[in-house]
Amino acid sequence: MSRYLNTKLHKYRKAMAEARDYATWRDAALELDYLEGHVEWKESFASDLYNYELIYDRLMELRNAMQGRDHSKLIRSLREGLHHDLGNMGNALLYQHSYIGTKHLIEEYVNQVCDALNYVCDNDIPELPPRQKLEFFKDTSISFGRPSLLLSGGATLGLFHLGVIKALWERGLLPQVIAGSSVGSVIAAMLGTHTDAEIPEMLEPSRHNLKAWRWTGLFNGLRGRGFMDVRQLEKCLRSNIGEYSFLEAYQRTGRSINISVSPVHHHQKERLLSGYTSPYLLVWSAALASSAVPAVFPPVRLMRKDENGGIVPYMPKLRWVDGSVVSDLPIERLKHLYDINFSIVSQTNPHIVPFMNAKKRDQKISLVSLPFRIARAEMQFHGMGAFDYLRKQAEPELLRQLCGQAYTILAQRYYGDVTIAPRYSFWHFRRMLSNPSPDVVERLALEGERATWPKISMIRTHSKISLTLEKGIKRLKNRLQGRKAELRVVNVTK
């Protein structure tokens, strides 16, 4: 019996590791949960990891109001009782007891809330006329908050982000707010300029210009002109992104693109370019600036559309470089702009990922790893202090700039509420600064999908209610616009 069980366990673990789609991975994960006895844990409400009594009471309150068609009670319960991470149900430890899913009580509560919101949105409710209903959804959405997806730098390895996007999109969990730096800005720009109907095409490697890198020679690099041709990169970005401004991209897709850029001039600060902060700026131009890795590419000017649609420089005397140098993940800025309550990070920076994986290993053997963790924290603390001093005092200017970049790398936060990261091998580092073949893109994207699937349950708990509110607002706006159009037709025919 033991040998038979071990054979089955090996079979399903291998199926999970080699799965090429979510359905296959999910079936294997469910089988493993059954074989390893995790189902009983999921079915039991009780746990000291969250307030299960509060969740149960809220579930029954909503369920009873729905079954009794008590609209007043239902509306009050939704408006007053919806809080992000209610009862600590998003606790990461609740998603480490099984291969897929968590406590069924949590899943039932999230589904019940979404069912109630869809019911209120799609049915005529005397207590809530159409315009008041839209305001109800807007107010509740602001109060509850919304998720965001942040895509890091990583050169060619950032194609991993495509798999993360695909996994989220197929499960209906892709946030409307997307931020990116360096290669992450390119992927964010592509996503933010493609409609829902165009996403399958966007995720197909053979449909894109993959030639971003072209060597210009050693002497150009040493003279500060960059070792790679920035014109080649610009051509690649414009063919993949198009000629949209941030405002036009939002009007086309409903997604909010946010791109980090770093200044060359020491009297300027890093910026988060978006539809709010720079609506007329060209998206490809922002992605180009964010991808201009110091020394690899020269600093670039930003470009915008003027009132006649012509392309002109934006602040022509300033030059900008790689956004990940100073602000790889602008989580705090996004919170202020968009009421973000949950961040999904796809992290591919080659100088960060190995340390993140080491940190995960440390957590599993905390007593053994404690001295190493203390030593690493001390090194980071003293390293920041040293580079902070040198970036202000060192001579010449080049050394001061390099010390400033080292300081910002050490000082940044490189993870989110959920962090999705690859596992790198020598194969990955060999391809980091080269034009990828479709096969390489396919492999990196599949790695992104496989890394995302185990996180889906936690992402769903945090995001599904927010996304349901956003979709409800969109449906209600379309409905009200349709009624206005009908009224105009009636008035014309009278």
Backbone torsions as a table, in degrees:
resi	resn	phi	psi	omega
1	MET	NA	-41.9	-180.0
2	SER	-64.5	-42.3	178.6
3	ARG	-64.6	-40.2	179.3
4	TYR	-62.1	-43.3	-179.8
5	LEU	-64.7	-44.6	179.6
6	ASN	-61.8	-36.4	178.1
7	THR	-63.7	-43.8	179.5
8	LYS	-67.2	-40.6	178.3
9	LEU	-61.0	-44.5	178.1
10	HIS	-61.7	-40.5	-179.5
11	LYS	-60.0	-47.5	-175.1
12	TYR	-77.8	-30.3	174.6
13	ARG	-66.1	-40.1	176.8
14	LYS	-65.3	-40.5	178.5
15	ALA	-61.7	-39.6	177.2
16	MET	-65.0	-45.0	-176.6
17	ALA	-66.1	-30.5	-175.0
18	GLU	-104.5	3.5	-177.2
19	ALA	-60.3	140.7	178.8
20	ARG	-109.6	0.6	175.2
21	ASP	-150.0	160.7	-174.7
22	TYR	-65.3	-38.2	-177.7
23	ALA	-59.7	-43.7	178.9
24	THR	-65.0	-44.7	178.5
25	TRP	-61.4	-43.6	-177.4
26	ARG	-64.5	-44.0	179.7
27	ASP	-60.5	-42.8	179.2
28	ALA	-66.5	-39.4	179.6
29	ALA	-64.3	-41.7	178.4
30	LEU	-63.5	-40.0	177.8
31	GLU	-63.3	-42.7	179.3
32	LEU	-65.3	-39.7	176.8
33	ASP	-60.7	-38.5	178.5
34	TYR	-68.1	-46.9	-176.3
35	LEU	-67.3	-33.4	-177.3
36	GLU	-94.7	4.9	174.0
37	GLY	78.9	22.6	-179.1
38	HIS	-82.1	-17.2	-176.9
39	VAL	-63.0	-40.7	-179.3
40	GLU	-62.0	-40.1	178.5
41	TRP	-63.1	-41.0	-178.8
42	LYS	-67.9	-34.9	-177.7
43	GLU	-75.8	-25.0	178.7
44	SER	-78.6	128.6	-179.5
45	PHE	-69.7	-40.4	-167.7
46	ALA	-67.5	138.4	173.9
47	SER	-172.7	144.8	176.9
48	ASP	-84.4	5.9	-179.6
49	LEU	-86.8	-14.5	179.9
50	TYR	-155.2	167.1	-179.6
51	ASN	-88.4	83.3	-174.7
52	TYR	-68.9	-27.8	179.3
53	GLU	-67.3	-40.9	177.7
54	LEU	-63.7	-45.0	179.8
55	ILE	-61.9	-42.8	-179.4
56	TYR	-63.8	-44.9	179.7
57	ASP	-61.3	-42.0	179.9
58	ARG	-67.4	-37.7	178.2
59	LEU	-61.7	-47.9	-177.7
60	MET	-67.7	-34.6	178.1
61	GLU	-62.5	-46.7	178.4
62	LEU	-66.8	-42.9	-178.4
63	ARG	-63.2	-43.2	179.5
64	ASN	-66.1	-40.4	178.8
65	ALA	-65.1	-37.8	178.4
66	MET	-67.5	-47.2	-177.6
67	GLN	-65.6	-35.0	179.8
68	GLY	-88.5	1.2	-177.1
69	ARG	50.2	38.9	177.2
70	ASP	-86.4	87.6	-172.5
71	HIS	-64.2	-41.8	-178.7
72	SER	-61.2	-45.8	179.4
73	LYS	-65.3	-40.1	-179.5
74	LEU	-63.1	-45.6	-178.4
75	ILE	-64.9	-44.8	179.4
76	ARG	-64.1	-39.9	-179.2
77	SER	-64.3	-40.1	179.1
78	LEU	-71.0	-43.7	-174.6
79	ARG	-70.8	-39.4	-175.4
80	GLU	-92.8	-26.0	-170.2
81	GLY	-99.5	-8.1	-178.2
82	LEU	-83.2	115.9	177.1
83	HIS	-137.0	137.2	179.4
84	HIS	-64.3	138.0	178.6
85	ASP	59.3	40.9	-179.9
86	LEU	-56.6	130.8	177.0
87	GLY	63.0	20.9	-179.8
88	ASN	62.8	32.0	-177.0
89	MET	-73.5	-9.2	175.8
90	GLY	-94.5	7.9	179.7
91	ASN	-51.8	124.5	-175.9
92	ALA	-58.3	-29.5	-179.1
93	LEU	-67.0	-23.1	177.6
94	LEU	-71.1	-11.1	-176.8
95	TYR	-113.1	16.7	178.6
96	GLN	-115.7	3.9	-179.8
97	HIS	-90.6	-11.2	-177.8
98	SER	-147.4	166.9	-179.0
99	TYR	-75.5	-30.5	-178.8
100	ILE	-146.5	139.8	177.2
101	GLY	81.9	-175.8	178.9
102	THR	-149.5	-154.4	178.2
103	LYS	-56.9	131.0	-179.9
104	HIS	-60.9	-30.8	178.4
105	LEU	-59.1	-43.2	179.5
106	ILE	-64.3	-44.8	-179.9
107	GLU	-64.2	-39.9	178.3
108	GLU	-65.3	-39.9	-179.8
109	TYR	-64.4	-47.1	-179.5
110	VAL	-61.4	-44.1	179.2
111	ASN	-64.2	-38.4	179.8
112	GLN	-65.9	-41.9	177.5
113	VAL	-60.7	-45.3	-178.7
114	CYS	-66.4	-39.2	176.4
115	ASP	-61.9	-41.8	-179.9
116	ALA	-65.7	-43.0	178.8
117	LEU	-63.4	-43.3	178.4
118	ASN	-65.2	-35.9	177.4
119	TYR	-63.8	-47.4	179.7
120	VAL	-63.1	-39.7	-177.5
121	CYS	-66.8	-41.8	-167.0
122	ASP	-101.3	2.7	179.8
123	ASN	-122.6	149.5	175.9
124	ASP	-73.2	121.1	-178.7
125	ILE	-123.9	113.1	-176.5
126	PRO	-55.8	-34.5	-178.7
127	GLU	-71.7	-9.5	-175.0
128	LEU	-142.4	85.3	177.0
129	PRO	-58.7	162.2	-173.2
130	PRO	-51.4	-48.5	-177.8
131	ARG	-67.6	-39.6	177.0
132	GLN	-66.6	-32.8	178.9
133	LYS	-64.8	-42.0	177.9
134	LEU	-62.8	-43.3	178.4
135	GLU	-64.3	-37.5	177.0
136	PHE	-59.4	-45.3	-179.4
137	PHE	-68.4	-40.0	179.1
138	LYS	-64.1	-46.4	-179.5
139	ASP	-63.2	-42.6	-179.9
140	THR	-65.7	-37.7	179.4
141	SER	-65.5	-42.7	178.1
142	ILE	-63.7	-43.6	-179.9
143	SER	-64.3	-41.3	-175.7
144	PHE	-77.6	-37.1	-177.3
145	GLY	94.6	177.1	-175.7
146	ARG	-144.6	159.7	179.9
147	PRO	-87.8	164.2	174.4
148	SER	-139.1	155.5	176.3
149	LEU	-116.1	124.4	-179.4
150	LEU	-116.7	128.4	-176.1
151	LEU	-113.5	122.7	-173.9
152	SER	-84.1	178.5	171.2
153	GLY	-76.9	177.8	-179.6
154	GLY	153.7	12.4	-179.8
155	ALA	55.4	-139.4	-176.7
156	THR	-61.9	-27.4	-179.9
157	LEU	-64.5	-16.5	178.3
158	GLY	-67.8	-7.9	174.1
159	LEU	-63.7	-15.0	169.2
160	PHE	-51.5	-34.7	-178.6
161	HIS	-58.5	-31.7	-179.3
162	LEU	-59.6	-40.2	178.9
163	GLY	-68.0	-37.2	176.9
164	VAL	-62.1	-46.3	179.3
165	ILE	-60.9	-44.8	-179.2
166	LYS	-61.1	-45.0	-179.0
167	ALA	-62.4	-41.6	179.2
168	LEU	-70.3	-42.6	-177.7
169	TRP	-64.1	-41.9	-179.1
170	GLU	-65.7	-26.1	178.6
171	ARG	-96.6	6.6	179.8
172	GLY	69.9	29.5	-174.9
173	LEU	-120.2	17.2	-178.4
174	LEU	-79.2	117.9	-179.3
175	PRO	-65.3	157.7	175.9
176	GLN	-83.8	-19.8	179.3
177	VAL	-100.8	118.1	-178.8
178	ILE	-125.9	133.6	176.8
179	ALA	-125.6	149.5	179.6
180	GLY	-152.9	154.0	172.6
181	SER	-134.1	148.0	-178.7
182	SER	54.5	-128.0	179.9
183	VAL	-63.2	-28.3	175.8
184	GLY	-61.6	-31.8	177.4
185	SER	-68.7	-33.8	178.8
186	VAL	-66.3	-46.8	179.8
187	ILE	-65.7	-41.0	177.9
188	ALA	-62.7	-40.3	179.1
189	ALA	-65.2	-41.7	177.7
190	MET	-63.0	-44.9	179.7
191	LEU	-64.3	-41.2	-176.7
192	GLY	-75.6	-7.8	177.9
193	THR	-112.7	4.3	176.8
194	HIS	-113.4	132.0	178.5
195	THR	-71.7	170.2	178.0
196	ASP	-56.5	-40.4	-179.4
197	ALA	-66.1	-23.5	-177.1
198	GLU	-94.9	-6.4	-176.6
199	ILE	-61.2	-43.2	177.0
200	PRO	-55.9	-38.1	177.2
201	GLU	-68.1	-39.1	179.5
202	MET	-63.0	-33.2	-177.5
203	LEU	-84.1	1.2	179.5
204	GLU	-94.2	111.6	-173.9
205	PRO	-58.8	-35.5	-174.2
206	SER	-67.9	-12.5	-177.1
207	ARG	-91.7	1.4	-173.4
208	HIS	-118.5	156.4	171.3
209	ASN	-78.8	113.4	-176.2
210	LEU	-102.6	9.4	-175.5
211	LYS	-99.2	81.3	-179.5
212	ALA	-96.0	-21.3	-172.8
213	TRP	-107.1	132.6	171.1
214	ARG	-147.9	120.3	-177.5
215	TRP	-68.6	132.6	-179.7
216	THR	-105.9	-9.6	177.9
217	GLY	117.3	153.7	-176.3
218	LEU	-65.0	-41.7	-175.2
219	PHE	-66.8	-37.1	176.5
220	ASN	-60.0	-42.8	179.6
221	GLY	-64.3	-43.2	-179.4
222	LEU	-67.3	-27.9	178.2
223	ARG	-84.2	3.2	177.9
224	GLY	87.0	9.8	179.7
225	ARG	-91.3	-0.5	179.4
226	GLY	92.9	140.1	177.6
227	PHE	-78.0	-19.0	-179.7
228	MET	-115.0	153.0	-175.4
229	ASP	-81.0	112.3	-178.7
230	VAL	-69.7	-25.4	177.5
231	ARG	-67.5	-35.5	176.4
232	GLN	-65.2	-42.2	177.9
233	LEU	-63.5	-42.4	178.8
234	GLU	-60.7	-44.2	179.0
235	LYS	-60.0	-42.5	178.7
236	CYS	-62.2	-46.8	-177.2
237	LEU	-66.3	-42.7	-177.8
238	ARG	-65.5	-34.9	179.7
239	SER	-72.2	-28.5	-178.3
240	ASN	-91.2	-27.5	-174.0
241	ILE	-102.8	-36.8	-176.3
242	GLY	94.8	-174.3	-173.5
243	GLU	-107.3	41.1	-177.4
244	TYR	-90.4	144.1	167.3
245	SER	-82.6	169.2	178.3
246	PHE	-60.0	-40.0	179.6
247	LEU	-65.6	-45.4	179.7
248	GLU	-63.5	-38.7	178.9
249	ALA	-63.1	-42.3	178.8
250	TYR	-65.8	-42.7	179.2
251	GLN	-63.4	-29.7	-178.5
252	ARG	-79.7	-39.2	-171.1
253	THR	-117.7	-19.3	-175.7
254	GLY	78.3	5.8	178.9
255	ARG	-101.6	144.2	-179.4
256	SER	-100.1	110.7	178.4
257	ILE	-87.9	137.5	177.1
258	ASN	-134.6	125.4	-174.2
259	ILE	-127.4	128.0	179.2
260	SER	-86.7	134.4	172.0
261	VAL	-131.5	150.3	-179.4
262	SER	-112.2	143.3	-178.7
263	PRO	-82.6	153.4	170.3
264	VAL	-88.0	-41.3	-177.9
265	HIS	-72.8	134.6	-174.1
266	HIS	-74.7	-10.0	176.3
267	HIS	-92.0	3.2	177.1
268	GLN	-107.7	154.1	176.0
269	LYS	-109.1	162.3	176.1
270	GLU	-59.6	154.5	-178.7
271	ARG	-131.5	148.9	171.9
272	LEU	-108.2	106.3	-178.2
273	LEU	-83.9	132.7	-176.5
274	SER	-160.0	179.6	176.6
275	GLY	-64.6	-26.6	177.2
276	TYR	-77.1	-46.5	-170.6
277	THR	-89.4	-26.7	-177.2
278	SER	-151.8	69.3	-172.2
279	PRO	-63.0	-27.5	-174.6
280	TYR	-97.8	-2.0	178.6
281	LEU	-69.6	141.5	178.6
282	LEU	-75.2	132.2	-175.5
283	VAL	-62.5	-42.6	-179.1
284	TRP	-63.0	-33.4	179.8
285	SER	-66.5	-41.2	177.1
286	ALA	-64.3	-42.2	178.6
287	ALA	-65.1	-36.4	177.8
288	LEU	-63.5	-46.1	179.2
289	ALA	-63.5	-42.8	-178.5
290	SER	-67.5	-22.0	-179.2
291	SER	-94.6	-2.6	-176.4
292	ALA	-78.7	79.5	-179.2
293	VAL	-62.4	126.9	-179.4
294	PRO	-53.8	135.8	-177.5
295	ALA	79.7	-37.9	179.0
296	VAL	-75.4	-46.6	175.1
297	PHE	-123.6	150.2	175.9
298	PRO	-74.5	158.2	174.4
299	PRO	-60.1	152.3	-175.9
300	VAL	-128.3	160.1	171.7
301	ARG	-87.8	150.6	172.3
302	LEU	-87.2	150.3	-178.5
303	MET	-124.9	147.4	-179.9
304	ARG	-136.1	171.3	173.1
305	LYS	-97.9	133.9	175.6
306	ASP	-85.6	-175.7	-175.2
307	GLU	-64.7	-17.3	178.5
308	ASN	-100.4	4.5	179.9
309	GLY	87.6	1.9	177.7
310	GLY	-76.5	153.9	-179.5
311	ILE	-94.8	119.9	-177.2
312	VAL	-134.7	159.2	179.4
313	PRO	-66.3	147.0	174.3
314	TYR	-106.4	117.2	-175.6
315	MET	50.0	67.2	-167.0
316	PRO	-60.1	-20.6	-178.4
317	LYS	-84.1	-7.8	-177.3
318	LEU	-101.7	149.4	176.7
319	ARG	-125.3	150.8	-173.2
320	TRP	-133.4	155.3	-178.3
321	VAL	-136.3	-172.1	-175.2
322	ASP	-41.9	122.1	-179.4
323	GLY	-66.9	-26.4	-176.9
324	SER	-74.9	-12.1	179.9
325	VAL	-61.5	-41.7	-176.1
326	VAL	-112.4	-35.3	-173.7
327	SER	-141.7	76.9	-179.5
328	ASP	-66.3	-41.6	-178.4
329	LEU	-130.0	94.5	-175.2
330	PRO	-82.1	59.7	-173.1
331	ILE	-64.0	-45.7	-176.4
332	GLU	-63.3	-40.2	179.3
333	ARG	-64.1	-40.1	179.2
334	LEU	-64.4	-36.5	178.8
335	LYS	-59.3	-40.2	-179.3
336	HIS	-72.4	-36.1	-175.8
337	LEU	-79.8	-34.3	-167.9
338	TYR	-130.0	11.8	-177.3
339	ASP	56.9	44.2	-178.4
340	ILE	-72.3	132.4	177.7
341	ASN	-117.7	-4.4	-174.2
342	PHE	-156.6	128.7	-176.6
343	SER	-116.1	128.4	173.3
344	ILE	-105.3	119.8	-176.2
345	VAL	-113.1	127.6	169.6
346	SER	-103.4	107.3	-170.3
347	GLN	-108.1	116.8	-178.0
348	THR	-126.5	5.9	-180.0
349	ASN	-58.8	122.8	-175.6
350	PRO	-66.3	-20.7	178.0
351	HIS	-89.9	-1.2	-178.9
352	ILE	-113.2	-44.3	-172.6
353	VAL	-55.3	-46.3	-179.9
354	PRO	-57.8	-37.1	179.6
355	PHE	-72.9	-31.8	176.4
356	MET	-65.8	-42.9	178.5
357	ASN	-65.1	-36.7	177.1
358	ALA	-65.3	-36.8	179.3
359	LYS	-65.2	-37.9	176.6
360	LYS	-62.7	-42.1	179.2
361	ARG	-65.1	-37.6	178.3
362	ASP	-60.4	-38.2	-177.7
363	GLN	-65.6	-28.2	-178.7
364	LYS	-77.5	-25.2	-179.3
365	ILE	-130.1	62.7	-168.0
366	SER	-61.1	-39.1	-177.9
367	LEU	-67.3	-41.7	-179.7
368	VAL	-69.4	-38.2	-172.7
369	SER	-87.9	-5.8	-174.2
370	LEU	-54.5	-47.0	178.9
371	PRO	-60.3	-38.3	179.9
372	PHE	-67.8	-37.7	-179.8
373	ARG	-67.5	-40.3	177.7
374	ILE	-64.3	-43.8	-180.0
375	ALA	-62.4	-41.2	-179.9
376	ARG	-65.4	-41.4	178.8
377	ALA	-63.5	-40.2	178.7
378	GLU	-65.2	-42.4	179.3
379	MET	-62.1	-41.8	179.7
380	GLN	-65.4	-42.8	-178.5
381	PHE	-63.0	-50.0	-177.6
382	HIS	-71.9	-31.9	176.2
383	GLY	-63.5	-41.9	177.1
384	MET	-62.2	-40.9	179.8
385	GLY	-63.9	-42.2	-178.6
386	ALA	-67.2	-46.2	-178.6
387	PHE	-69.8	-30.4	176.8
388	ASP	-64.5	-40.7	177.6
389	TYR	-67.0	-45.9	-175.8
390	LEU	-67.2	-34.1	-178.3
391	ARG	-69.8	-16.3	178.5
392	LYS	-100.4	-26.2	-171.2
393	GLN	-116.4	-20.7	-169.8
394	ALA	-69.2	151.7	171.9
395	GLU	-127.6	144.2	2.5
396	PRO	-81.5	-170.8	-176.6
397	GLU	-61.4	-40.0	-178.5
398	LEU	-59.8	-43.3	178.8
399	LEU	-64.5	-39.0	178.9
400	ARG	-62.9	-41.4	178.9
401	GLN	-65.3	-42.6	179.7
402	LEU	-63.6	-40.3	178.1
403	CYS	-66.8	-36.1	176.3
404	GLY	-63.3	-41.4	178.4
405	GLN	-66.8	-39.8	178.4
406	ALA	-63.6	-39.1	178.7
407	TYR	-62.4	-46.6	-177.9
408	THR	-66.2	-32.9	177.1
409	ILE	-63.9	-43.4	179.5
410	LEU	-70.5	-32.4	-172.8
411	ALA	-82.9	-16.7	-173.4
412	GLN	-77.9	158.5	171.7
413	ARG	-99.4	127.7	-172.7
414	TYR	-112.9	19.2	-179.0
415	TYR	-139.4	162.9	179.6
416	GLY	-122.8	-164.8	176.0
417	ASP	-63.1	-36.8	168.5
418	VAL	-127.7	127.2	-180.0
419	THR	-117.9	125.2	-179.8
420	ILE	-110.8	123.1	-175.1
421	ALA	-141.0	150.7	177.8
422	PRO	-82.9	177.9	169.4
423	ARG	-116.0	117.5	-173.5
424	TYR	-90.2	148.2	173.2
425	SER	-130.9	-179.9	178.7
426	PHE	-59.8	-32.4	178.6
427	TRP	-55.9	-41.4	-178.1
428	HIS	-67.9	-47.7	-175.8
429	PHE	-65.2	-29.5	178.3
430	ARG	-65.2	-27.0	-174.3
431	ARG	-105.5	9.0	-171.9
432	MET	-65.1	-35.8	-176.6
433	LEU	-118.3	40.9	180.0
434	SER	-134.1	156.5	177.0
435	ASN	-69.8	124.9	-175.1
436	PRO	-81.6	146.6	170.4
437	SER	-81.7	162.1	176.3
438	PRO	-54.8	-32.6	179.0
439	ASP	-66.4	-39.9	178.2
440	VAL	-65.6	-42.9	177.8
441	VAL	-60.6	-43.6	-179.1
442	GLU	-62.1	-42.2	179.9
443	ARG	-65.2	-47.1	-179.4
444	LEU	-63.1	-39.7	179.3
445	ALA	-65.8	-40.8	178.3
446	LEU	-64.4	-38.0	175.5
447	GLU	-61.7	-37.7	177.2
448	GLY	-64.5	-41.8	177.5
449	GLU	-62.0	-49.6	-176.6
450	ARG	-62.7	-33.4	178.3
451	ALA	-73.8	-23.5	-177.6
452	THR	-85.4	-36.8	-174.5
453	TRP	-51.9	-44.0	178.9
454	PRO	-66.0	-15.9	-178.1
455	LYS	-94.7	-7.0	-172.5
456	ILE	-58.8	-42.6	-176.3
457	SER	-61.5	-44.4	179.9
458	MET	-68.9	-39.8	178.0
459	ILE	-63.2	-40.3	179.7
460	ARG	-62.6	-44.1	179.7
461	THR	-58.6	-42.7	-177.7
462	HIS	-78.0	-30.0	-166.2
463	SER	-108.2	-26.9	-168.0
464	LYS	-61.8	-40.5	-179.7
465	ILE	-66.0	-43.4	178.8
466	SER	-60.2	-45.8	-178.3
467	LEU	-67.5	-34.0	175.9
468	THR	-64.6	-41.0	176.7
469	LEU	-62.6	-44.0	-179.8
470	GLU	-63.2	-42.6	178.6
471	LYS	-66.7	-35.4	177.2
472	GLY	-64.9	-41.8	177.4
473	ILE	-60.1	-42.6	-179.3
474	LYS	-63.9	-44.0	179.4
475	ARG	-64.8	-41.4	-178.8
476	LEU	-66.7	-39.5	176.7
477	LYS	-62.6	-44.4	179.0
478	ASN	-62.6	-37.8	-179.8
479	ARG	-66.8	-44.0	179.4
480	LEU	-66.0	-39.0	177.1
481	GLN	-64.7	-36.9	177.2
482	GLY	-64.4	-38.6	178.7
483	ARG	-68.7	-36.6	176.3
484	LYS	-62.5	-41.8	179.2
485	ALA	-63.4	-40.4	178.5
486	GLU	-63.6	-41.6	179.3
487	LEU	-63.8	-37.8	179.0
488	ARG	-65.3	-39.5	178.6
489	VAL	-64.2	-42.8	179.6
490	VAL	-63.4	-42.7	-179.2
491	ASN	-65.4	-36.1	-179.8
492	VAL	-68.2	-38.1	-176.6
493	THR	-78.0	-14.2	-179.4
494	LYS	-72.4	NA	NA
